[in-house]
Amino acid sequence: MDSVRSPDWPVAPLGGLAANSAANRYGGTPAPHPADTRGPAAHPADARGQAAVPPPPYHPPAAPDAAVRPRVASPAAPPIPVKILIAGGFGVGKTTTVGSISEIAPLTTEAEMTTAGIGVDDPGGRSGKTTTTVAMDFGCVTIDRSLKLYLFGTPGQARFGFMWDDLARGALGALVVVDSSRMDDCYPAIDFFERSGLPFVVGVNAFDGRLAHDLGAIRWALAIGDHVPLVQFDARDRLSVRDALLVVLDRALDRATQARRT
């Protein structure tokens, strides 16, 4: 039977390249067959008349030495979150305290005071307060790369006292803000933290830069022991608020150290 070939491709001469071979179409040189042992002279010559030399075998690149591999920096650990409460009576400066130190726009739940609060919510004669916190305040501040404080301001009115248990859950400590001219408003806050066992610091807010009583008289009036730190600060000043919060952290650390020893 006669063989049949495609008329599109001419017949290759004996010992030559087929016209439809990859080498002829793309200019490359086919690799020799492993059984071809006729030597370099047996390979066809290139256009310059020189014997074509087969390309070297492929070898995968060696893996880089571990000693010279570039070091990839491990991701930094996120800062430890610490929950701190800012508590106290009505109109003592809790919202101002959170807003002064927070590195983000603080979340507030301020509502306009109405005539329904007359005789119930008394911010004092010196205050020009026109709004009140009806749920909580929230802010945060980064102390360093390993520590970040999340601040939760409690509502000051007694009718919102049911929220205090939820806000105090998971807290490390508390800053009880006191107005030295209305110290009776902070008694419920101090009683709450004494019953709960949560470490707290009493911070006397210096309205207009002065106090109605000195710190010794305030400690006596509040009937708090010497183990409770009592500090003076200005809720409007960021650095002053920072110093008060650092005292809260020190107090919480002391409590944790004592608990570990026992």
PAZADREN-119714 format. One line per 3 residues: number of its first residue (from 1); their letters; for each residue z, y, x of C-alpha. Coordinates in steps of 0.05 Angstrom, whole numbers. Example, Ala and Ser with C-alpha at 12.3 -4.5 7.8 and 13.67 -1.06 7.14 Angstrom:
BEGIN
1	AS	156 -90 246 | 143 -21 273
***
This chain:
BEGIN
1	MDS	0 0 0 | -19 68 27 | 38 117 40
4	VRS	41 181 1 | 64 247 31 | 72 317 5
7	PDW	10 361 18 | 57 421 31 | 78 398 100
10	PVA	32 377 156 | 41 312 192 | 82 320 255
13	PLG	49 298 319 | 76 238 354 | 140 257 389
16	GLA	140 328 360 | 180 364 306 | 164 358 234
19	ANS	141 423 203 | 196 420 150 | 252 404 199
22	AAN	311 452 205 | 296 464 278 | 224 485 263
25	RYG	243 528 203 | 303 564 234 | 288 562 308
28	GTP	345 515 328 | 344 452 370 | 363 387 337
31	APH	418 347 369 | 395 283 404 | 406 218 371
34	PAD	464 179 403 | 417 121 418 | 369 166 457
37	TRG	382 151 531 | 317 175 560 | 351 234 595
40	PAA	336 308 592 | 263 299 607 | 255 260 543
43	HPA	275 320 501 | 221 367 477 | 211 431 517
46	DAR	225 500 488 | 176 558 487 | 189 573 561
49	GQA	172 502 582 | 245 485 599 | 277 422 574
52	AVP	323 437 515 | 396 420 528 | 438 397 468
55	PPP	496 443 449 | 566 422 471 | 607 383 422
58	YHP	653 422 375 | 727 424 392 | 777 456 343
61	PAA	817 514 372 | 884 495 400 | 946 518 363
64	PDA	978 579 395 | 1038 566 437 | 1104 578 401
67	AVR	1127 622 459 | 1070 671 448 | 1067 670 372
70	PRV	1081 738 341 | 1150 742 311 | 1153 758 237
73	ASP	1213 800 219 | 1256 767 166 | 1264 809 103
76	AAP	1328 850 101 | 1381 824 53 | 1390 867 -9
79	PIP	1454 907 -13 | 1514 876 -49 | 1522 907 -119
82	VKI	1592 933 -134 | 1612 956 -204 | 1660 1015 -208
85	LIA	1688 1046 -272 | 1697 1121 -281 | 1751 1126 -335
88	GGF	1798 1177 -364 | 1812 1219 -426 | 1766 1263 -466
91	GVG	1734 1321 -429 | 1764 1307 -360 | 1697 1306 -322
94	KTT	1674 1233 -323 | 1601 1249 -339 | 1601 1304 -286
97	TVG	1630 1256 -235 | 1575 1205 -246 | 1520 1257 -246
100	SIS	1544 1290 -182 | 1541 1227 -139 | 1485 1186 -171
103	EIA	1422 1179 -130 | 1381 1168 -194 | 1378 1208 -257
106	PLT	1442 1186 -291 | 1438 1151 -358 | 1481 1189 -408
109	TEA	1495 1180 -481 | 1515 1251 -497 | 1517 1274 -569
112	EMT	1530 1343 -598 | 1601 1356 -619 | 1606 1375 -693
115	TAG	1658 1405 -738 | 1679 1334 -756 | 1712 1328 -688
118	IGV	1755 1390 -696 | 1828 1369 -688 | 1806 1300 -664
121	DDP	1768 1315 -599 | 1804 1371 -562 | 1774 1386 -493
124	GGR	1824 1441 -479 | 1822 1516 -485 | 1788 1527 -418
127	SGK	1730 1479 -431 | 1662 1501 -457 | 1644 1429 -473
130	TTT	1593 1421 -529 | 1573 1348 -521 | 1611 1283 -515
133	TVA	1597 1213 -489 | 1591 1164 -547 | 1576 1100 -507
136	MDF	1576 1104 -432 | 1548 1138 -370 | 1511 1101 -315
139	GCV	1491 1119 -245 | 1486 1086 -176 | 1494 1106 -104
142	TID	1478 1068 -39 | 1536 1069 10 | 1497 1035 66
145	RSL	1447 978 75 | 1498 926 53 | 1533 960 -5
148	KLY	1510 994 -68 | 1556 1022 -122 | 1539 1020 -196
151	LFG	1580 1070 -235 | 1598 1062 -308 | 1631 1120 -343
154	TPG	1674 1101 -403 | 1678 1141 -468 | 1741 1183 -472
157	QAR	1755 1180 -546 | 1805 1129 -573 | 1755 1107 -627
160	FGF	1709 1080 -573 | 1764 1041 -538 | 1734 974 -560
163	MWD	1679 984 -507 | 1727 986 -449 | 1736 911 -444
166	DLA	1661 900 -439 | 1651 956 -389 | 1709 931 -345
169	RGA	1681 860 -341 | 1659 846 -270 | 1684 913 -243
172	LGA	1715 916 -173 | 1757 978 -186 | 1764 1042 -225
175	LVV	1772 1116 -215 | 1816 1147 -269 | 1799 1220 -275
178	VDS	1856 1266 -295 | 1859 1338 -318 | 1925 1365 -291
181	SRM	1932 1412 -351 | 1924 1354 -401 | 1957 1294 -367
184	DDC	1976 1261 -433 | 1903 1246 -446 | 1899 1198 -387
187	YPA	1959 1154 -406 | 1917 1104 -446 | 1869 1094 -387
190	IDF	1926 1082 -338 | 1959 1033 -386 | 1893 996 -395
193	FER	1883 984 -320 | 1956 966 -308 | 1951 912 -362
196	SGL	1884 886 -338 | 1905 883 -265 | 1843 919 -242
199	PFV	1854 961 -179 | 1849 1035 -195 | 1856 1103 -163
202	VGV	1879 1166 -199 | 1834 1225 -183 | 1858 1293 -205
205	NAF	1798 1336 -221 | 1809 1406 -193 | 1780 1450 -248
208	DGR	1762 1518 -218 | 1787 1492 -151 | 1860 1491 -170
211	LAH	1911 1446 -202 | 1962 1461 -256 | 2014 1419 -219
214	DLG	2020 1392 -149 | 2005 1319 -134 | 2078 1299 -129
217	AIR	2094 1325 -198 | 2032 1292 -226 | 2052 1225 -197
220	WAL	2121 1232 -228 | 2092 1252 -296 | 2044 1194 -296
223	AIG	2099 1145 -275 | 2053 1109 -226 | 2080 1072 -165
226	DHV	2067 1089 -93 | 2018 1031 -88 | 1969 1070 -133
229	PLV	1930 1122 -92 | 1931 1193 -120 | 1876 1240 -95
232	QFD	1850 1308 -112 | 1775 1318 -118 | 1722 1363 -150
235	ARD	1677 1327 -199 | 1622 1377 -186 | 1619 1365 -111
238	RLS	1581 1305 -86 | 1620 1296 -22 | 1686 1303 -58
241	VRD	1666 1249 -108 | 1643 1205 -50 | 1711 1210 -16
244	ALL	1746 1191 -81 | 1701 1130 -90 | 1714 1107 -19
247	VVL	1789 1106 -35 | 1773 1061 -95 | 1735 1014 -48
250	DRA	1794 1013 1 | 1842 998 -55 | 1799 941 -81
253	LDR	1792 913 -10 | 1867 914 -1 | 1877 877 -66
256	ATQ	1825 824 -47 | 1857 815 22 | 1926 805 -9
259	ARR	1899 755 -59 | 1866 715 -3 | 1930 711 37
262	T	1968 683 -22
***
